[in-house]
Amino acid sequence: MRTTARVYRSYEEFEREELRSSEKLDTTIDDMLDELFREEQDFDAPGRGRRNADDE
């Protein structure tokens, strides 16, 4: 499948189109950020060990 990139004439046009397309989502940006924060704070999740000295 071949896709073509959209070329915007101005930042305002880009912003308007992005806002229009984001309104179609079933979630809000606040919900997305809350989910990311919950994932980062889930210390019991598999693969999340203690930080080592290199991480600090």
N, C-alpha and C positions, 0 to 999 in steps of 0.2 A: 504494500500500500504506500502510495506516495503522498506526503503531506506538504503543504506550502506554508511558509511562515507569514504571519500577518505583519505588514509594515504600517505603522501608525504615522500620521503626519505631525502629531504633537503629543506631548505628554498628557495633555488634557483629554485627548481622544483615547489614549491608552487607559488612563484612569477611569474614564466613563465606561469603557467596555469591560474592564476588570470588575468594577463595582456592579455592573449589570449582570455579569456572569456569576459573581459571588452571591447574588440574591437568589439564585437558583439552588444553592446548597441548602441542605436540611439542617445545617448547624451554623452557629455563630462563631466569630473569632474568639470570643470569650470562652465558649465551650471547648474549642481546639486548644487554647492555652491552658485551661484547667486540666484537660486530659494529659497534655505534655508534662505539666507540673506533677500530676499524680504519678505518672510513669517514673519521673525522676526521683520521687520520694518513696517509691516502692522498694524498700531495702530488702524485703523478703523474696523478691522476684529471682528466679533462677538466673545464674550467671552474674549476679551482682555480689561480688565479694567485698571484703574490706579494701579500702584504698591503700595503695602502696606509697612509698616515699616519693616516687616519680610523679604521682598525681597531684601532690600538694604543692 
